[in-house]
Amino acid sequence: MIKTTIGVKGMMCHNCERHVNEAVQEILAVRKVTSSHEANRTEIISEGELAEEELRKVIEKAGYEMTSYDSEPFEKKGFSAFRK
């Protein structure tokens, strides 16, 4: 799995966060989306890497500006991660 973190300019409240999350989920095949208007950031978990330009188009179409893009491997941490 891949964790993509993008900077999103223009989110002002929780409704903006929801709007960004829904826009990403409607167009891209993702597992989870979490946005923070306070941090100006959206984190996306997906099976494969998301194309930066495609993601930028989704964010701009929703009325926001993508200011940064970072992608890295993601490992789900669960209860078993605490076992020795």
C-alpha positions, 0 to 999 in steps of 0.5 A: 500500500502507498501513503500519499500526503498532499498539501491543500490550500483553501480548506477553512473548516470541517466541511472543506475537509469533507468536500476534499475527501469526497472529491478524492474518493469519487474519482480515485481508487483509494482505501482511506482519505483524511484531511485537516484544514488546520494542517492544510494537509490530506493523507491518502492510503491507496493500493498503488501510487497515485499520479500527481497530476491526476490528483492535482486535477481532482483537488483543483476541480473541487476548488482547492489548490494542491501545494505539495505531493509526497508518496511513500510505502505504507504498512498498516499497524495493528494490534499485532505490531505491539506483540513481541 
